[in-house]
Amino acid sequence: MLEIQKKLSNSFYAIMSMPATAMGFALCVQIAALSWILNTKYGFDIHEVGLVWIAGPAAGIIGQILVGVISDNVWFWGGRRRPFIIIGSVIAGLMILALPYIDVINDSLGVDSLIGVAITVALTLDLAINISFNPTRSLISDLTNPGEQRTKGYTMMQTVSGFFGVVAYLIGALINNYFLIYSGGIFVLLAGLVPLLFIEEPKDLKNNNEEVEEGKVTAEVKFDLAEFLKICIAHSFTWIGVQSMFVYIFFYIKEVIYGYGSVESISTETSNQIGMNIGIAFAILNTVGFLGPMLIIEPMTRKIGRVKTHMICIFLMALGYGLMAYLGNSYIALYTFMAIIGIGWGSVVSLPFAIMSEVIDISKIGLFMGLFNLSVVIPQLIASGLGSFFQGQEDKRMIFIICAAMLAISGVLWLLVKEQKPDPVTDSTNTMAGGH
């Protein structure tokens, strides 16, 4: 084991964040380029784009749980999480590179189903992301102790992942989405595979309520099914709003900001301009999202707790969506309100994992991470299925009205979640929750 892992140095926090960063980057490419390329290159309407986005979350329902259970109970290629990170990173990288060639793949297969091929590529990409996201997040719990170490692990994950997310969106905005796709495929492969050379996984995982390395960290945290379910339900409403933004923001910008009709074709120049707007908007979202956890969110958790901090961030996100719905009629307004939404986004992709991890049996983190993921993929299915509804709305501001409503409901539900208060006696030199 490397010394940086034994001491759990900041550099090691960054290294163990990189596999999750690879999957986050793949998701950024998907968000920035999938709806854009399906509409502008292949001519898919909003309903067809929604159908393509449904495929991945549907596969993720089974994939996350199955991979989680297996990764808790196997050991090969030098780890329990490592094999699935390797497989997922390779497939995700290749599927990203396939996005500009959906029509070529369709022709080479001798079929006449462009949407079928698009769904297959999107499904494989999203399944690969789902296969790897569970182990990459479980890995952080495997390598940290309950309490501040684990909170830091997940906030550092979001800081590193968010930074590279900003890079992804800026590439799309300042260069173009095709360059983002090609560079993104390569980055996902490297960021998913290379950090594994520096990480040694613990072979034995302990429950949260077991003593972790005598004299170092002791925390009494017991599995609480009721609290786990409340966390999942609150998180699910968050993701209906988040996914609706991801899938349909292209059509919001096209019709609300640029004034085109739902079936009106646009020029290549306008298409590229919208792609740039999306890239800048999400770069702003992720800039706030990666700076917030380490600079604001983690310090707030020490003062008022994780749950209250997250609830405040969710309400701010709802406010941002509401402002977007009623005042977001220019790209300047789009960028401004995305900064507000970014505060919530930074919390969404960090704190719920730390909160959830402290009400479960940590030796089965893969299983529970998979079950927790249902609060993401089921809402993704619901949001992706709203394509027909949004297509029928003359005013596409309805997209962000729905987003705001879902986040407001989520914020209220987070009020019902109980703050966990383990009483650890921490020693920052101890790093391995699994014990070595």
LOFI-574256 format. One record per residue: residue in one letter; y, x, z of N, C-alpha, C in turn. Coordinates in pm, whole numbers, plus 50000, padded with zeros to 5 digits. Each point is the difference from the previous one (the first is absolute). Layout:
BEGIN
AYXZYXZYXZ/...
//
This chain:
BEGIN
M498805008550000501204991550000501255008850000/L500954996749915501225007749993500834998350127/E500805010250032500824999750121501014988549996/I500544997249881500984989249989499384986450034/Q498694998649975499324987650037499744999550149/K499635011550060499755000350144501274996550078/K501125005049952501274997550070500684987149955/L499484993949896500604988149940501495002549974/S500255010649925501385003849966500574990149899/N501305000649984500654991249904499485002249858/S499675012649970499475002949866498654993149980/F499204999250107498714993249985500194984949990/Y500964994450074500324985849983500324997149853/A500765009249938500364998149859498785001249910/I499145009750030498795002049917499094987850007/M499764994750120499084988650010500644987149947/S501325000549972500674988649938499865000049848/M499635011349940500035001249856498984991249927/P498764998450049499104990849929500554985749994/A500584995250110500624986849997501215000149907/T500705011349994501135001449909499574998849855/A498845005849968499474999049864499794985549961/M499424992250091499774985949970501314992149998/G500955004150086501314993749996500725002749869/F499845012149949500625003649872499384991849887/A498674998450006499324991749900500534985850003/L500234994950122500554986550014501424999349945/C500795010550022501375000349946499994999549848/V499105007649938499884999649854499634985949955/Q499084994050072499574986349967501184990250011/I500765001250108501144991050022501075002149893/A500335012749973501085003149907499654997149856/A498735002249964499675000149857499084988849952/L499204994050089498984990749951500624987549938/S500824992750076500634987949945500865003549880/W500735011150009500885004549893499235002449871/I498915007750008499285003649878499234988049944/L499534991250088499264988249952500934990649923/N501254998950045500944990949932500625006449877/T500425012550012500765006149890499135005749889/K498835005450033499155005949897498954990349949/Y499454991950094498884991349961500394985349990/G501244996450039500484986549981499474989650096/F499515004150118499494990450097501164992150062/D499824986850019501024992150069499775000950151/I500884993550077499955001350146498684995050058/H499434989449941498734994650048498875009949975/E499975006249881498955009749967500125012550085/V501235004350027500225011550088499444997050139/G500244987750048499454996050130498495000650003/L499364996149888498545000449993499485014350010/V500695009349934499595014050006500125005350142/W501084996350069500215004850137499004993950098/I499424988649966499024993850089498735008350009/A499635006649892498695006549990499755010050112/G500965009050023499805010450100499804994950141/P500924991650051499804994750136498704992350016/A499574993149895498724992750009498865009750025/A500015011249927498975010250021500145006550136/G501245001450047500255006550127499454992750120/I499854986849989499464992250111498645005450041/I499165002749900498675005350027500055015150018/G500765006649912500005014549998500455006450130/Q501104995150058500525006050122499034998850117/I499444988150018499074998050112498745008349981/L499454999649878498765007349971500185014950020/V501075005449944500265014450014500285003550145/G500734991350071500285002550140498755000950084/V499094990449982498755000050077499175012349967/I499885003149871499195011549959500595013050054/S501335001549989500625012650042499925002150151/D499854989250077499825001450144498625005850035/N499044998549908498615002650035499275010149912/V500735006949913499365010149915500665013450020/W499335010349950500575013450003499435007949884/F500825002649899499585008649890501245006149936/W499805010849923501105007749942500975004950108/G499485001950121500815005650107500874990250074/G499714987049992500804990450074499554985749981/R500604990950075499714985849984501074993349914/R501245004950005501084994549918500155007749869/R499715012850004500205009049886499374995049869/P498724995850000499394996049872500744988749931/F500474990350078500654988449941501415003349954/I500645009450069501315004649956499885007249866/I498965008449988499775007349875499744990349884/I499064990750020499654990649894501194991449961/G500714994750099501134991349972501135007249930/S500275012650040501095007649938499725002849853/V498775003749969499635002949860500124987649913/I499454988850048500044987749920501444994949985/A500775000450109501394995249993500815008349901/G499855013350005500725008749907499674996849856/L498724997949971499594997249862500494986349954/M499994990150087500444986649960501504999449978/I500775007950076501445000849974500245005449859/L499265010749966500155005949867499554990649889/A499194989850033499524990449901501014989049968/L501024998250086500934988749982500674999549863/P500465011349944500664999149868499014998049885/Y498725000350030499004999549893499094987850009/I500504989550064499214987750012499664994549862/D500975000349908499724995149865499015008849927/V500095013250021499065009349937498594997750053/I499904998250131498694997350061499434987049945/N500864989949988499584987149946499445001549858/D500715007449916499575001949861498735008349991/S499925010550084498835008949993498734993050048/L500164990250087498844992350048499604989149901/G500844997849901499694989849901500104985850052/V500844998050101500174986550056501404995149967/D500204987250016501314994049973500484992750124/S500145007750108500414994250127500885009950074/L501255000749955500935009550060500184997350149/I500114987250036500174996650141498755003450080/G498824998749936498765003750069499935014850031/V500415008249903500035014550022501065003750103/A501174993549992501075002650097499544996750141/I499324988750015499484996250132498985010150049/T499145004849909498985009750039500635013150048/V500995004849925500685012550040500734997950133/A500734988850013500744997350123499064998350118/L498874993149976499024997950106499425013350047/T499645008549905499415013050035501015008750075/L501254999949954501055007650068500204995150142/D500154986850014500274994650133498795001550091/L498814998849945498805002050081499925014550048/A500365009349911500005014150040501005002650111/I501194993949989501015001450104499474994150130/N499384988349991499444993650120498885008350061/I499165005849913498895008350050500555011650083/S501105005849954500535011950068500974996850112/F500794989349989500994997150102499354998350138/N498894993250006499324997950128499625013350065/P499245008749930499655012950061501205008950029/T501034999749914501155008850027500734995950127/R500084987050026500654995350122499085001750121/S498704997549979499045002050109499965014550043/L500185009149905499985014350030501055003650104/I501174993849991501075002850096499594995750141/S499354988450011499494995750132498905009250049/D499165004949908498925009250039500555012850062/L501155004449952500525013250037501084999850107/T500364988050049501044999050102499524991650117/N500695001550112499684992250119500874987550007/P499574989750075500824987950015501355003450061/G501004991849969501325002050056500935006949903/E500815009350052501055006149920499465008349884/Q498855006750020499435008049891499694991249880/R499374988550024499624991449888501224993749936/T500974995850082501234994649942500675010549912/K500075012450048500595010749920499205002449873/G498674999150010499165001949883500324990149890/Y500144987250037500274989849900501455000149953/T500945003550087501395000949954500195012349911/M499315011050032500065011649912499374996949865/M498904992350003499374995749876501014992849911/Q500774990950059500984992649923501175008749956/T500385009750083501085009049963499625008249876/V498825006050004499555008249887499754991349877/S499264989150021499684991049889501274993949940/G500934996150087501244994149954500845009749919/F500025012750043500765010149924499475001149858/F498695001249987499445001249866500104986949922/G500054988850073500264987349934501374999949935/V501005005550071501345001149943499975008649874/V499275011250007499875008749883499414992249882/A498974991850029499374992249894500994990749932/Y500754992550081500934990449942501165006849928/L500445011750050501075007249932499535005549866/I498745004049994499455004449871500064988649899/G499594988150044500044988449912501414996449959/A500945001550094501384996049973500755010349916/L499845012850031500805010449937499365006049875/I498694999049991499325004949879499484987749925/N498804995650031499494987249949498654997150065/N499544987749985498764995850066498775006749940/Y500075004049873498855006849940499805013750064/F501095007250023499895013050068499494998050142/L500444989150065499534996950134498494997850001/I499514992949900498574997249992499205012949985/Y500425008749907499255012349975500075009650119/S501195002150055500145008950115499354994050124/G500064986650010499414993350115498505001550006/G499354998949884498545001649998499585013750050/I500745010449959499685013650043500285001850149/F501154994850046500355001450142498974993350090/V499544988149963499024992950082498735008350015/L499585006349893498805008550007500215011850096/L501135006849986500255012050082500254996550147/A500844989950024500364996550138498834993750073/G499084993849928498844994150064498925010050033/L499885010649920498875009250013500335012950075/V501145006449969500305013350056500134999950153/P500704990250063500135000350147498674999550075/L498974994649937498704999250067499425013750030/L500485010449930499545013650025500465005150135/F501034993850059500615004850124499704990950120/I499184989949980499724990250106498545000450037/E499735001050130498634998950050499864987050077/E499124991349955499824987150064499135001150125/P500274992150103499134999550117498714992749966/K498885005550044498724993749966499704988350091/D500535000150121499784989250095501334993450033/L500034986849985501194992350033499804992950133/K501044999850083499934993450129500814987349999/N499594990650086500764987650014501345002950068/N500974991549980501315001850062499955000650151/N499044992950061499994999350145499115010750063/E499565009849917499295011450054500995011450024/E499705008450098500875011350025499925009849883/V501145004749955500075009349888500325013950054/E499005008549997500175013850043500625001150139/E499175002350097500404999550141501285007850027/G500914993750073501255006350038501074999649894/K499674993949887500964999949889500614986349981/V499204990549951500534986649975499024989750050/T500464990950081499174988950043500794987249975/A499414990549930500704987649968499044988350011/E500384989950075499184988150013500474989449901/V499324999249887500314990049899498694993549958/K499874987150019498754993149972500144990849880/F498874997749934500014991349883500434985950041/D500974994749926500544986850030500034992049870/L498984991549981499874992249876501194990849979/A500444993550109501134990649985501255007049950/E500315011850059501175007549956499825005249858/F498795004449965499735004849864500294989149898/L499564987750027500224988949908501494996649988/K500735000450112501444997149995500735010449915/I499615012650014500615010649921499724997749851/C498764996549968499624997749860500784988449938/I500134989150075500704988249947501485003049979/A500625006650097501425003649985500205009249881/H499115009749984500115009749890499784993349865/S499184989649996499684993649872501224993249939/F500824993650083501214993649946500985010549948/T500035011650065500835011049949499625003249856/W498695000949976499545004849869500114989649889/I500064987350033500284990149895501395002849943/G500965002550089501355003049955500105013349929/V499365010350055500075013349940499385000149860/Q498804994349988499315000249871500734991849895/S500614989050040500774991949905501145008249941/M500645008250083501055008949949499425010149902/F498895006450037499405010149915499664994649860/V499384988249998499474994749874501094994249912/Y500974993250059500914991849920501445005149992/I500305011450060501385004849998500475003049858/F499095004149912500395002549860500604987349939/F499364988650024500474987549942501284995250067/Y500155003050130501254996850070501175007649938/I499825013049980501065008249942500314995549857/K498934997649924500184995949859500804987249987/E499704990050085500624986849982501244997950086/V499985004850125501154997650089501125010049974/I499675012749989501035010349984500425001649854/Y499024999949908500325002249859500184987149921/G499584988650056500284987249938499124995849885/Y498825006349985499084996149893499144988350046/G499544991949904499104989050031498605005050025/S499154991250058498655004250040499135004149882/V500214993849882499165003349884500785008049896/E501225003850033500855007249906499615014749997/S499815005249880499635014149987501245008850022/I499765012450039501105009250026499805012649918/S501095007149976499945012349921499385011350082/T499615010449930499465011850067501025006150094/E501265000049956501075005550083500144992350131/T499964986649992500104991850121498775001850088/S498855000849935498765002450075500085012850081/N500485010649936500135012850070501044999350111/Q501074992349976501034998350102499454992950122/I499214989549977499394992850112499035009050074/G499245007949923499095009650064500765009750088/M501165004549955500845009050079500504993050127/N500444987349984500464992350116498914998650105/I498774997149955498884998750092499745013250071/G500045011049922499765013150059501035003550106/I501274997849972501065002950097499874991150123/A499734987049975499874990650111498905004150096/F498845003549946498895003850086500165014150057/A500755008549930500335013150059500854998150125/I500964990849994500824996950117499154994150111/L499154990549964499084993850097499205010650073/N499435009449924499145010150060500765011050070/T501245002749958500815009850073500254995150142/V500444987750011500184994150133498654999150070/G498964996649923498674998250057499385012750055/F500325011649940499405012350054500905006750105/L501314997749994500885005650103499964991950129/G499864986949986500044991150115498965002650107/P498705001649963498975001650103500245011550095/M500345011949948500175011650087501355000250070/L501064995449931501355000950056500364988350089/I499494988149969500424988050072498824992850065/I498974997249921498924991250048499205006250113/E499555012649983499225006250108500805001350129/P501285004649996500785000350125500174986250062/M500154989549917500124986450053498734995650072/T498845004149946498734995850063499895005550142/R500575011850024499935005850134500844992150100/K501064993649950500914992650089499604985450018/I499634993249891499724985650010498594996349960/G499205009849957498614997149963499844997849851/R498755001449953499704999049858500214985849947/V499514990150075500024986249951501444995049982/K500845002050101501394995449990500745007449889/T499745013049988500635007649893499624994449864/H498694997649982499534994849871500574986149972/M500064991750102500524986449982501465000549952/I500815008750060501405001449960500095004349853/C499155009549961500005004849862499604989049902/I499064991550040499564989049914501124989949980/F500734996850106501134990849987501105005849911/L500225013250009500985006549912499544999149854/M498705001549979499464998849864500204985849946/A499784990050086500234986049960501474997949963/L500905006150077501434999049970500315006149863/G499415011649973500215006549871499534991449884/Y498844993850015499494991049896500924988049981/G500494994450111500894988649991501305003449927/L500565011750032501215004549932499745002249851/M498805005249968499655002149860499954986849925/A499444989750064499844987149936501344993649966/Y500985001450088501254992749981501165008549949/L499905013350016501115008549959499595011149904/G498715000849968499515011249920500114998049850/N501214997649951500184997349857500555011949922/S499945011850059500405012249930499105011450046/Y499955010549920499125011050041500555007350122/I501324999750022500585006050122499524992350123/A500014986749990499504991750110498515002550020/L499265001449890498565002950007499765012650082/Y500725010649970499815012750070500394998950148/T501084992950026500484998650139498994992650086/F499494988949949499084991850079498625006550010/M499645008149902498735007450010500055010150114/A501195005250031500145009150114499714992750130/I500444987650013499724992050120498514997050008/I499424996049887498574997149995499195012450036/G500525011849964499295012550027499785002750148/I500874994950087499815001750144498684993350042/G499804987849952498764993150030498805006649936/W500195004849876498895006249928499485012550074/G500925007950054499595011950075499134996450119/S500274988650062499214995650114498684993749955/V500054992449890498804992949952498865009649971/V500325011649944498945009249959499715010750105/S500504998250121499695009750105499604993350132/L500884992250059499754994850135498804990750013/P499754990749906498854991150021498685007250017/F499845011649934498755007450014499875005950139/A501115005250053499975005250137499784988950101/I500644988649979499844988550091498574995149997/M499474998249879498644994949985498965009550057/S500215013249980498995009850040499785000450150/E500944994450078499875000950145499474987250064/V499504990749917499344988250057498564999149950/I499505010949938498654999849941499165011450055/D498724999549967499065010850029500235010849894/I500595011350041500405010349905498815006349931/S498814999050060498815005649935499584991749879/K500604988149986499744991549883501294997549923/I500885010149998501314998549938499894996249853/G499015005449927499844996749859499754985249979/L499124994350083499714985649992501254991950028/F500685003250111501184992150038501165002249904/M500125012149943501035002349900499724991549877/G498714998749965499634991349889500294985450028/L499694995550122500314986250037501494997750005/F500735010050052501454998950005500584999149860/N499355006849905500494999949863499944986149937/L499184991150058499984986349950501374993450017/S500765004750099501354994650020500985005449897/V499525009049915500795005049888499504994249868/V498685001149976499494996149867499994984949979/I499714992150104500054985449982501424995549969/P501025004750074501384996849960500355005149860/Q499465011649961500245004949864499454990249897/L498834994450028499434990049910500894987649993/I500474995750116500884988250004501275002749920/A500635011750023501235003349929499785001249850/S498905006749962499735001749857499704986749933/G499454990550076499714986749947501224991149987/L501165004950046501224992149991500695001249863/G499355007449908500615002349869500364987149927/S499084990450000500264987349932501154992550065/F500065000450135501084993450072501355006249964/F500085013350005501275006749969500384998449853/Q499014999749911500294998149859500664986449975/G499614990150081500564986649985501364998250065/Q500465010250074501304999150065501105005049907/E500954991549971501095003949911500835011250062/D500164999750131500775010250071499045009450072/K499935012449953499055009650057500445005350136/R501144995150052500345003250138498964994750097/M499234990349954498944994350084499025010850045/I499855010549919499115011150038500405005650137/F501285002850017500455006150125500214989850111/I500174987449964500024989550103498644999250068/I498945000349918498635000150055499775012450084/C500445011649950499855012550075500664999150137/A501234994950002500754999050126499304990650098/A499514988749950499314990450087498755006150062/M499235007249920498765006050050500285010550107/L501045008149978500325010350100500554993950128/A500764989049987500514993250120498864994550083/I499014993949933498834994850071499245011550067/S499855011049928499325011750057500705005050125/G501345000749996500755004550117499764991350121/V499954986849979499744990750111498595002350055/L499035002249911498625002250045499845013150078/W500805010149964499935012650076500504998250143/L500794989550025500424996950137498824996950090/L498904995349940498824995950076499055011550030/V500255011649939499115011650019500395007450127/K499005003250080500225006750129500095015149981/E500975006150064500155014649996498895006450081/Q499295009649940498975007450072500645011550075/K499615001950125500635010450081498965009050065/P499355008549917499125010050059500835009850081/D499385006150098500735009250087499455014149983/P500275006049882499425013149975500715011250073/V499235010250036500605012450048499795009949887/T501055002649924499825007149873500185014950015/D499285007049915500165014349983500065002649851/S501165004349951500215001049855499105010349934/T499325008750080499135009749937498644994249966/N499674988450054498734993749970500144990949880/T499085001149905500204992949875498874991049962/M498795002650041498864993449940499554988150083/A500294987949951499564988150070498504999350003/G499355006149901498554999649995499385010450090/G500755010150043499495010350090499265010949925/H500375012350025499305011349940499845010950102/
//
